[in-house]
Amino acid sequence: MRHLGFSRKNITHTAVASLLLSPLLLAGCGSTPQKTVSVAKNRPVAVQETPLVNEVTPEHKLVEAKKVWSDTQNKALRDSLLLEAAQLYMLQQKPIMAQQILYEVKQDGVSPENQSFYALLMAKVYADQSDVSAEELLSLLESVSGNKDLLIEKAHLQAQLFAKDGNYSAAANSLLNTDLPDEQKVEQVWKWITSMPVSSLDDIAQQYSALSPFVSLRKLTEEYSSSPEKLAENLNNFQKVYAGHSLGATFPDDVLNATKLQRANINAITVLLPLSGRLATTGSTVKNGIMAAYYQSIEDRQGNEVGQEQRNLPTLHFIDTVDKDVNDIIAEIGDAKFIIGPLLKSNVERIIPALPVGVNVLALNRSDDITQIETPFNTSASNSQQLIFNDVQYSNNAQYGDKGKRGDNNSLESAQSSANGPIAANFFALAPEDEAKQLAELIFNKGFRAPIVIAEQSSLYERMDDTFKSHWESLNKAEGKYKTNITSVTFNDSNSLREGITSALDVAQSNERINQIEYMTNDEVYNMPRSRRDIDAIIAFASPQDTELLNPIIEASLNPLGGKPIPVYATSRSMDYDSGKNQWRDLKNIHFIDMPWMMPQHQWKPLAQTVEQAFDGQNTMQKRLFAFGYDAYELLPKLGILNTLHYLHHNGLTGALSLNENGEVERKQPTAIIRNEKVESISE
């Protein structure tokens, strides 16, 4: 096996004997140590520890190794002492010295007795280096066996390397074999388990039996997310079943908080929308979506006792926000505790800070900086995290382990004790920047690294272009790459679009080279213009009309002999479902993201038929606004659980909806492709 990532610059290439005669070793022989501290053979020491001043130094170990070799010719004992010296250099944050010793030991042949210790040190010294693959180091660790300390250190390294490689289930399984306190294990393993798709949980539990309790807890919270009372009851039973397990005694903080939730008692909902003036159609369409969700909830409850369910249905009160100042709107809101809206960003910024205490609001837009929206109880960014739980009350009956009993400043119960606290603000927006961010993650996760980004010169598409590039840079930095490989094209008409694409693909330069050869030889060159071979994806931020022009230009510019075609990706902002079949012909093979509600095959067919009969002739934008209003009504009673368990999501018409730490709704949309002049849903 090659010496991983080791630079031999300024290092002698002799065998171990020459290392023992080095000036470094001789310097260590100059004085006699005042105190001898033994380091157990083949026993790794945690990297975080710092040797005391009087502890044995690496130089002492080198001297001892030299003496052993001179007196006994015992290679195994000599190598053990040399490896201990390398270990001590690592403790002193001198990895190059450790690498030198490891290199010399390997050159002379690692004795069988020291193979595990050597492999462990090799993995440890290179674990943080980005140019060494995690897979190679993990392969090296497979041979490590021996005493308990070696195996614990092996588990730490495996957890680190598996996480570096993106294999979080294997990382979680390894972490459970470390000597970390139970609370730290549970916290990190739970973080990894909740980051995984639900569809992968059964396979994970089957592959790693130690993770089964975590998988069961995750599935339990998913199953009872709509009923806080049933969730608390089942979590109590879960704790009894796993009483002897670390997870039974130490619940994750977010799950513990979820046990204190109660169903929100929503008797009335006030909706703030522009229902007159130039935005009347927009506001009315959102209102139609809210009303459709309201009547759907009535239909869903028909199987229950009518009288009881009718009493639980909230009343709806719509307020037109057009041409009204803040005081008028606040007066009309009155003592309402649950609010949907406002819709306009300017109204979000001026109305939310003025809302009375105890109000729970799902705004239908968001500010550019949410933490700057001040309320009487939120005057700094640091307090903003506390404003997301007040749409529910807490039950103090259930206590889970030590965490359930504590009353310190970190407990949810002490931070928020009732629904009469400050306002709880959440923000739900159909922001184009969110789609650009999702698109960046989509193509990055597919392995593309050299895209062309084509953006129309308008404020909307320029914002999407900026967001894509910013997030693309973040994704690359997470991989240790600080230089992104993006080719940018901007355009304002069909001519600049064609010129920009041909230039970005290097087609224009290829044509020039052909013309120069023909001029120099006075012969016609039978060749085709060649496009660049390094481009692996094309991203389009453009209107539906310009996207229809863009796709044929790209196809015409790509060299048909170049092999694998370059995929083109777009967002919903490039799709218009009202233009007829001709547009699908021009958009063939384009991948794009859009709302599930807009997909040809979705789960709300009966609702779609009802909507089509009630609102005949809705255009593309109105269909999206309708879905937006529908999801807003559906989300309101779920804000408590979604704010507590951030990995949960609501499958809505607009996408898979979850809440982040700032109370913002994050929306993931499915992917589709245009094939045979039709929209086809795909999994990517």
C-alpha positions in Angstrom: 0.0 0.0 0.0 1.4 3.4 -0.9 2.3 5.8 1.9 -0.8 8.0 1.9 -0.3 11.6 0.8 3.3 11.6 2.2 5.7 14.2 0.9 9.3 12.9 1.0 10.7 16.4 0.6 13.5 17.2 3.1 13.2 13.7 4.6 15.9 11.0 4.4 15.0 7.9 2.4 17.2 5.5 4.5 15.9 2.6 6.6 15.0 2.9 10.3 18.6 2.6 11.4 19.4 6.0 9.8 16.4 7.5 11.5 17.8 6.4 14.8 21.1 8.2 14.1 19.4 11.4 13.0 20.3 14.8 14.6 16.8 14.8 16.0 17.5 11.6 17.9 21.0 12.8 19.0 19.4 16.0 20.4 17.1 13.9 22.5 20.1 12.0 24.0 21.7 15.2 25.4 20.1 15.0 28.7 18.6 12.5 31.0 14.8 12.8 31.6 13.8 13.8 35.1 10.7 11.7 35.1 9.8 8.6 33.1 6.2 8.2 32.1 5.4 5.0 30.3 3.1 4.9 27.2 1.3 1.6 26.9 2.5 -0.3 23.9 -0.1 -0.5 21.0 -2.4 1.8 23.0 -3.5 5.0 21.2 -3.9 8.2 23.2 -6.7 10.6 22.4 -5.5 13.3 20.1 -7.1 16.0 22.3 -4.8 15.2 25.2 -1.7 17.3 25.7 1.4 15.7 27.3 2.5 17.2 30.6 5.9 19.0 30.6 7.6 16.1 32.5 6.1 13.4 30.3 8.2 11.3 28.1 8.9 13.0 24.7 9.1 11.5 21.2 12.9 11.9 21.4 13.0 9.7 24.5 11.1 7.0 22.6 13.6 7.2 19.7 16.5 6.8 22.1 14.8 3.8 23.7 14.2 2.3 20.2 17.8 2.8 19.3 19.0 1.1 22.4 16.6 -1.9 22.0 17.7 -2.4 18.4 21.4 -2.1 19.4 21.1 -4.5 22.4 18.6 -7.1 21.3 17.8 -6.7 17.5 14.2 -7.1 18.5 12.4 -5.6 15.5 8.9 -5.9 17.0 9.8 -4.0 20.2 11.8 -1.4 18.3 8.8 -0.8 15.9 6.5 -0.5 18.9 8.7 2.2 20.4 8.9 4.0 17.1 5.2 4.0 16.7 4.8 5.4 20.2 7.2 8.2 19.2 5.0 8.9 16.1 2.0 9.0 18.4 3.6 11.5 20.7 4.5 13.7 17.7 0.8 13.7 16.8 0.0 14.8 20.3 2.4 17.6 19.9 0.7 18.7 16.7 3.7 17.7 14.6 2.1 15.5 11.9 5.1 15.8 9.5 7.4 14.2 12.1 4.9 11.5 12.8 4.5 10.8 9.0 8.3 10.5 8.7 8.5 7.9 11.3 5.6 6.0 9.9 7.2 6.1 6.5 10.5 4.7 7.8 8.7 1.9 9.7 6.8 0.9 6.5 9.9 1.0 4.4 11.6 -1.5 6.8 8.4 -3.6 6.9 5.8 -3.4 9.7 6.1 -6.3 12.1 2.9 -8.4 12.5 2.6 -7.5 16.2 2.4 -3.8 15.3 0.1 -3.9 12.2 -3.0 -2.7 14.0 -1.2 0.1 15.9 0.5 1.2 12.6 -2.8 1.2 10.6 -4.5 3.2 13.4 -1.8 5.9 13.5 -1.8 6.1 9.7 -5.5 6.6 9.5 -5.4 9.2 12.3 -2.5 11.3 10.9 -4.2 11.5 7.5 -7.9 11.7 8.6 -8.1 15.5 8.3 -6.3 15.8 4.9 -8.7 16.6 2.1 -6.4 15.0 -0.6 -6.6 11.5 1.0 -9.8 9.6 0.4 -11.9 8.5 3.3 -12.5 5.2 1.5 -8.8 4.4 1.5 -8.3 5.1 5.2 -11.4 3.1 6.1 -10.0 0.2 4.2 -6.8 0.6 6.3 -8.8 0.5 9.5 -10.5 -2.8 8.7 -7.3 -4.6 9.7 -7.2 -3.0 13.2 -7.9 -5.4 16.1 -6.7 -5.8 19.6 -7.4 -4.3 23.0 -10.4 -2.2 24.0 -8.5 1.1 23.7 -7.5 0.3 20.1 -11.1 -0.6 19.2 -12.5 2.5 20.7 -10.0 4.7 18.8 -10.8 2.8 15.7 -14.6 3.5 16.2 -13.9 7.2 16.6 -11.9 7.3 13.4 -14.5 5.3 11.5 -17.3 7.6 12.6 -15.2 10.6 11.4 -14.3 9.0 8.1 -17.7 7.6 7.3 -19.2 11.1 8.0 -16.6 12.7 5.7 -17.6 10.2 3.0 -21.3 11.0 3.4 -22.2 7.6 4.8 -24.0 8.8 7.9 -25.7 5.5 8.8 -22.3 3.8 9.0 -20.9 6.8 10.9 -23.8 6.6 13.4 -23.2 2.8 13.9 -19.5 3.4 14.5 -20.1 6.3 16.9 -22.2 4.0 19.2 -19.0 2.0 19.7 -17.0 4.9 21.0 -16.5 6.0 24.7 -18.4 9.2 24.3 -21.1 10.0 27.0 -24.6 8.7 26.1 -26.0 12.2 25.7 -23.4 13.1 23.0 -23.9 9.8 21.2 -27.7 10.2 21.1 -27.5 13.8 20.0 -25.2 13.1 17.1 -26.7 9.8 16.0 -30.2 11.4 16.1 -29.0 14.3 14.0 -27.7 11.8 11.3 -30.8 9.6 11.5 -33.2 12.5 11.0 -31.2 13.8 8.0 -31.9 10.6 6.1 -34.9 10.0 3.8 -37.7 8.1 5.4 -37.6 5.6 2.5 -34.1 4.5 3.6 -34.9 3.8 7.3 -35.9 0.1 7.0 -32.7 -0.7 5.1 -30.6 1.1 7.7 -32.2 -0.8 10.6 -31.6 -4.1 8.8 -28.0 -3.3 8.0 -27.1 -1.8 11.4 -29.2 -3.4 14.2 -27.7 -1.0 16.8 -29.5 1.8 15.0 -32.9 0.1 15.2 -34.1 2.0 18.3 -33.3 5.3 16.6 -35.1 4.3 13.4 -38.1 3.2 15.5 -38.2 6.6 17.2 -37.9 8.5 14.0 -40.8 6.4 12.4 -42.9 6.9 15.5 -42.6 10.7 15.4 -43.4 10.6 11.7 -46.5 8.4 12.2 -48.0 10.5 15.0 -46.9 14.0 13.9 -50.5 15.2 13.4 -51.5 14.2 17.0 -49.3 15.6 19.8 -51.3 13.7 22.4 -50.9 10.3 20.7 -47.2 11.1 20.1 -46.6 11.8 23.8 -48.4 8.6 24.8 -46.4 6.5 22.3 -43.1 8.1 23.3 -43.9 7.2 26.9 -44.3 3.5 25.8 -41.2 3.7 23.7 -39.2 4.8 26.8 -40.5 1.8 28.7 -39.6 -0.6 25.9 -36.0 0.8 25.6 -35.5 1.5 29.3 -32.1 -0.3 29.3 -30.9 1.6 26.1 -29.1 4.9 26.1 -31.9 6.3 23.9 -34.5 5.3 26.5 -32.8 7.2 29.3 -31.6 10.2 27.2 -34.2 11.4 24.7 -33.1 13.9 22.0 -34.0 17.4 23.0 -36.4 18.0 20.1 -38.3 14.8 20.8 -38.5 15.7 24.5 -40.0 19.1 23.5 -42.5 17.3 21.2 -43.9 15.4 24.2 -45.0 18.7 25.7 -47.1 19.8 22.8 -50.9 19.8 22.7 -53.1 20.2 19.8 -53.7 23.9 19.0 -57.3 25.0 19.8 -58.0 27.1 16.7 -61.5 28.6 17.0 -61.0 31.4 14.5 -58.6 32.4 11.8 -58.1 35.9 10.4 -56.6 36.2 6.9 -54.8 39.3 5.7 -54.9 39.6 1.8 -55.1 42.3 -0.9 -58.7 41.8 -2.1 -59.1 45.0 -4.1 -57.1 47.1 -6.5 -54.5 45.9 -8.9 -53.7 42.8 -6.7 -57.3 41.8 -6.3 -57.0 38.7 -8.6 -53.9 37.6 -6.8 -55.4 37.9 -3.3 -58.7 36.3 -4.4 -56.9 33.3 -5.9 -55.0 32.7 -2.6 -58.3 33.1 -0.8 -59.9 30.5 -3.0 -57.1 28.1 -2.0 -57.7 28.8 1.7 -61.5 28.2 1.3 -60.9 25.0 -0.7 -58.7 23.6 2.1 -61.4 24.7 4.7 -64.2 22.8 2.9 -61.9 19.9 2.3 -61.3 19.7 6.1 -65.1 19.5 6.6 -65.3 16.7 4.1 -62.5 14.8 5.7 -64.3 14.9 9.1 -67.6 13.6 7.9 -66.9 10.2 9.3 -66.7 11.6 12.8 -69.5 12.8 15.1 -70.9 15.8 13.3 -71.8 17.9 16.3 -68.4 17.6 17.9 -66.4 18.2 14.7 -68.6 21.2 13.8 -67.8 22.8 17.1 -64.1 22.3 16.4 -64.2 24.0 13.0 -62.7 27.5 13.0 -64.4 30.6 11.6 -62.7 32.5 8.8 -62.4 36.2 8.7 -60.8 37.9 5.7 -59.4 41.5 5.9 -58.6 43.5 2.8 -55.2 45.1 3.5 -55.3 47.5 0.5 -55.1 51.2 1.4 -55.2 50.6 5.2 -52.6 51.7 7.7 -51.3 49.4 10.4 -53.5 50.8 13.1 -56.7 50.1 11.1 -55.6 46.5 10.3 -54.6 45.9 14.0 -58.0 47.2 15.1 -59.8 45.0 12.7 -57.8 41.9 13.8 -59.0 42.5 17.3 -58.4 39.7 19.7 -57.8 37.1 17.0 -55.0 34.6 17.9 -54.4 32.9 14.6 -53.5 34.8 11.4 -52.6 33.9 7.9 -50.9 36.6 5.9 -50.2 39.3 5.0 -49.2 38.6 1.4 -47.0 41.6 0.5 -43.4 41.8 1.8 -43.9 45.4 2.8 -46.9 44.5 4.9 -45.0 41.7 6.5 -42.4 44.1 7.6 -44.8 46.7 9.0 -47.7 44.6 10.3 -46.0 41.8 12.2 -44.1 43.9 14.6 -47.4 45.7 15.5 -49.4 42.5 16.3 -50.6 42.1 19.9 -49.1 39.7 22.3 -50.1 36.0 22.0 -50.8 36.1 18.3 -49.7 33.3 16.0 -49.1 34.3 12.4 -48.2 32.4 9.2 -47.0 35.2 7.0 -47.4 34.6 3.2 -44.1 36.3 2.5 -40.9 37.0 4.3 -38.5 39.9 4.9 -35.0 39.8 3.4 -33.8 39.7 7.0 -36.3 38.0 9.2 -34.3 38.6 12.4 -34.8 42.4 11.9 -38.6 42.1 12.1 -39.0 43.4 15.7 -41.9 42.7 18.0 -42.3 43.9 21.6 -40.7 40.6 22.7 -38.2 40.3 19.9 -35.7 43.2 19.7 -32.6 41.2 18.7 -31.7 38.4 16.4 -30.7 36.2 19.3 -34.3 36.1 20.6 -35.9 35.2 17.2 -35.4 31.5 17.9 -37.8 31.6 20.8 -40.8 32.9 18.8 -41.9 29.7 17.2 -43.6 27.6 19.8 -46.5 29.7 21.0 -49.3 28.3 18.8 -49.4 25.4 21.2 -49.6 24.8 24.9 -47.4 22.5 27.0 -48.3 19.6 29.2 -46.2 19.2 32.3 -47.5 15.6 33.0 -44.8 13.6 31.1 -41.3 13.6 32.3 -38.6 11.7 30.4 -35.4 10.8 32.2 -33.3 13.6 33.6 -34.1 15.9 30.7 -37.8 15.8 31.4 -37.2 17.1 35.0 -34.8 19.9 34.4 -35.9 23.5 34.6 -32.8 25.3 33.5 -32.6 28.1 30.9 -32.2 25.6 28.1 -35.5 23.8 28.7 -38.4 24.7 26.5 -40.7 24.7 29.4 -38.9 27.5 31.1 -38.5 29.5 27.9 -42.1 29.3 26.8 -44.7 28.2 29.3 -48.0 29.1 27.7 -49.8 30.3 24.6 -50.0 33.8 26.1 -46.4 34.6 25.3 -45.0 36.8 22.5 -46.1 36.5 18.9 -45.1 33.3 17.1 -44.1 34.3 13.5 -43.6 31.8 10.7 -42.9 32.7 7.1 -44.2 30.9 4.0 -43.1 32.3 0.6 -43.0 31.2 -3.0 -39.6 32.8 -3.3 -37.8 32.3 -6.6 -34.5 32.3 -4.8 -35.5 29.1 -3.0 -36.0 27.3 -6.3 -32.5 28.4 -7.5 -31.0 27.0 -4.3 -32.8 23.7 -4.7 -31.7 23.5 -8.3 -28.0 24.1 -7.2 -28.3 21.3 -4.7 -30.0 19.0 -7.2 -27.3 19.1 -9.9 -24.5 19.3 -7.4 -25.7 16.0 -5.7 -25.9 14.5 -9.2 -22.1 15.1 -9.5 -22.1 18.0 -12.0 -19.3 20.5 -11.4 -18.9 22.6 -14.5 -22.3 24.1 -15.4 -23.1 27.0 -17.8 -25.6 29.3 -16.1 -27.8 31.3 -18.5 -29.8 34.2 -17.0 -32.2 36.6 -18.6 -31.5 40.3 -17.7 -34.4 41.1 -15.4 -34.5 41.6 -11.7 -36.3 38.2 -11.1 -33.9 36.0 -13.0 -30.8 38.0 -11.9 -31.8 37.3 -8.3 -32.1 33.6 -9.1 -28.8 33.7 -10.9 -27.0 35.3 -7.9 -28.6 32.9 -5.4 -27.6 29.8 -7.5 -24.0 31.0 -7.7 -23.7 31.9 -4.1 -25.1 28.5 -3.0 -23.0 26.7 -5.6 -19.9 28.3 -4.0 -21.0 27.1 -0.5 -21.5 23.6 -1.8 -18.1 23.5 -3.3 -16.5 25.0 -0.1 -18.1 22.2 1.9 -16.0 19.8 -0.3 -12.9 21.8 0.2 -13.0 23.5 -3.2 -12.7 27.2 -3.1 -12.7 27.8 -6.9 -16.0 27.2 -8.6 -16.2 26.2 -12.3 -19.2 28.2 -13.6 -19.5 29.8 -17.1 -22.0 32.7 -17.0 -24.2 33.9 -19.9 -26.6 36.8 -19.7 -28.9 38.0 -22.4 -31.6 40.5 -23.2 -32.8 39.4 -26.6 -32.6 36.4 -29.0 -29.5 37.7 -30.7 -27.5 38.1 -27.4 -28.9 34.8 -26.3 -27.5 33.0 -29.4 -24.2 34.8 -29.2 -23.8 34.1 -25.5 -24.5 30.4 -25.8 -22.3 29.8 -28.8 -19.5 31.7 -27.1 -19.9 29.8 -23.8 -19.8 26.5 -25.6 -16.7 27.6 -27.6 -18.6 27.0 -30.9 -17.7 30.5 -32.2 -14.0 29.9 -31.5 -14.2 26.5 -33.2 -15.7 28.1 -36.3 -12.9 30.7 -36.4 -10.3 28.0 -36.2 -11.9 26.1 -39.2 -12.0 29.4 -41.2 -8.3 30.1 -40.4 -7.3 26.6 -41.6 -9.3 27.0 -44.8 -7.7 30.4 -45.4 -4.1 29.1 -44.9 -4.6 26.0 -47.0 -6.9 27.4 -49.6 -8.9 24.2 -49.2 -12.3 23.5 -47.7 -12.0 21.8 -44.3 -14.6 19.1 -43.9 -15.1 19.4 -40.2 -17.9 20.4 -37.8 -17.6 23.1 -35.1 -16.9 21.4 -31.8 -18.4 22.5 -28.5 -16.5 22.4 -25.2 -16.1 19.0 -23.6 -15.8 20.2 -20.0 -19.3 21.5 -19.6 -21.6 18.9 -17.8 -24.9 20.8 -17.3 -26.7 23.9 -18.4 -28.9 25.9 -16.1 -31.5 28.3 -17.4 -33.1 31.2 -15.5 -35.4 32.7 -18.1 -39.1 33.4 -18.9 -41.1 30.6 -20.5 -41.0 32.3 -23.9 -37.2 32.8 -23.8 -36.7 29.2 -22.5 -38.5 28.0 -25.6 -36.0 29.9 -27.8 -33.0 28.8 -25.6 -33.4 25.1 -25.9 -33.2 24.8 -29.8 -30.2 27.1 -29.7 -28.4 24.9 -27.2 -29.2 21.8 -29.3 -28.0 23.4 -32.5 -24.7 24.6 -30.7 -23.8 21.2 -29.3 -21.6 18.9 -31.3 -23.7 15.8 -32.2 -20.5 13.8 -32.3 -19.5 14.9 -28.9 -20.9 11.9 -27.1 -23.2 12.2 -24.1 -25.7 15.1 -24.3 -25.5 17.9 -21.8 -28.7 18.1 -19.6 -30.5 21.4 -19.4 -32.2 22.3 -16.1 -34.7 25.0 -15.3 -37.2 26.1 -12.6 -40.9 26.5 -12.5 -40.4 30.1 -13.5 -39.5 28.8 -17.0 -42.7 26.8 -17.4 -46.1 28.0 -18.6 -48.8 25.3 -18.9 -51.1 27.6 -21.0 -49.1 27.7 -24.3 -50.3 24.4 -25.7 -48.3 21.4 -27.0 -46.0 23.4 -29.3 -44.0 24.6 -26.2 -43.4 21.1 -25.1 -41.9 20.3 -28.5 -39.4 23.2 -28.1 -38.6 22.3 -24.5 -37.9 18.6 -25.1 -35.5 17.0 -22.7 -35.4 19.9 -20.3 -35.4 19.0 -16.6 -37.2 21.3 -14.3 -38.6 21.5 -10.8 -42.2 22.5 -10.1 -45.1 22.1 -7.6 -46.6 18.6 -7.2 -49.9 20.3 -7.9 -48.7 21.1 -11.4 -47.4 17.6 -12.2 -49.6 15.5 -14.5 -49.7 12.6 -11.9 -50.4 13.8 -8.4 -52.4 12.5 -5.4 -55.2 15.2 -5.4 -57.2 14.2 -8.5 -60.6 14.6 -6.9 -59.7 18.0 -5.6 -58.3 19.0 -9.0 -61.6 18.0 -10.7 -63.6 20.1 -8.1 -61.3 23.1 -8.6 -61.5 22.8 -12.4 -65.3 22.9 -12.2 -65.4 25.8 -9.7 -62.7 27.9 -11.2 -62.7 27.2 -14.9 -59.9 28.8 -16.9 -57.2 29.3 -14.1 -53.9 30.1 -15.8 -50.6 28.8 -14.6 -49.9 31.5 -12.0 -53.4 31.2 -10.6 -53.0 27.5 -10.2 -49.8 28.0 -8.2 -51.4 30.8 -6.0 -54.4 28.5 -5.4 -52.0 25.8 -4.2 -50.2 28.4 -2.0 -53.4 29.3 -0.2 -54.4 25.7 0.2 -51.1 24.8 1.8 -51.2 27.8 4.1 -54.5 26.7 5.7 -53.2 23.1 6.0 -49.9 24.3 7.6 -51.4 26.5 10.4 -52.3 23.8 12.9 -49.1 21.9 12.2 -46.7 24.7 13.0 -46.1 23.6 16.5 -44.8 20.1 15.6 -42.9 21.3 12.5 -41.2 24.0 14.6 -40.2 21.4 17.2 -39.2 18.5 14.9 -37.5 20.2 12.0 -37.0 17.0 10.0 -40.7 16.4 9.6 -42.4 17.8 6.6 -45.9 18.3 5.2 -46.6 16.9 1.8 -48.4 19.9 0.3 -49.6 21.0 -3.1 -46.6 23.3 -3.4 -44.0 20.8 -2.3 -42.6 19.0 0.7 -42.8 21.7 3.4 -40.7 21.9 6.6 -39.6 24.6 8.9 -36.1 25.8 9.6 -34.7 27.3 12.8 -35.8 30.8 11.7 -39.4 29.8 11.3 -39.2 29.9 7.5 -41.0 27.3 5.4 -38.6 25.4 3.3 -40.1 23.9 0.1 -38.7 21.0 -1.9 -40.4 20.5 -5.3 -40.3 17.3 -7.5 -38.4 17.1 -10.7 -39.9 16.5 -14.2 -38.7 16.2 -17.7 -40.2 17.0 -21.1 -40.5 13.8 -23.2 -42.6 13.1 -26.3 -44.2 16.6 -25.9 -45.4 15.7 -22.4 -44.4 16.4 -18.8 -43.1 13.3 -17.0 -42.3 13.2 -13.3 -38.9 11.6 -12.5 -36.9 10.8 -9.5 -33.5 12.5 -9.3 
